[in-house]
Amino acid sequence: MRKVLSSAAVLSIITLAAAGCTNFDAAATSPVSDTCSAAIQTQNEAWSNPESSNEQLQEAELRGLQECKNIDEWSTAVSYNPGSMGYDVLSTEEAANLVYMACESGDAENLTPVCADAAGRGYLN
């Protein structure tokens, strides 16, 4: 069973981001390596498959956090594959602002390159 954020939680995140209350730097668009792209595409496929288990989703998300070299590359790849986070459309900045969800569920200790970079830049505070 997939964990889904309530509409109220999503709206509050969007409201806070739009109001400027969040402390995120604007994500930079970055070139995406083949390994990062493949990992995010696999994550997209997992999210698109209604039969994917939570374990399969977490494994796919962790692979993306490991294969992408930093938050910029990850958020660019996710913006090209918004289904990888369960969305229809995401900008690079919106994707970067959602990195806390992936890091919280897949790498709470910030050991992957993406989560370590995101933590260092204040995205996970």
Sequence and secondary structure as in RCSB ss.txt:
>XXXX:A:sequence
MRKVLSSAAVLSIITLAAAGCTNFDAAATSPVSDTCSAAIQTQNEAWSNPESSNEQLQEAELRGLQECKNIDEWS
TAVSYNPGSMGYDVLSTEEAANLVYMACESGDAENLTPVCADAAGRGYLN
>XXXX:A:secstr
      HHHHHHHHHHHHHT S           HHHHHHHHHHHHHHH TT  HHHHHHHHHHHHHHS SHHHHH
HHHHH GGGGT S   HHHHHHTHHHHHHHH TT  SHHHHHHHHTTTT 
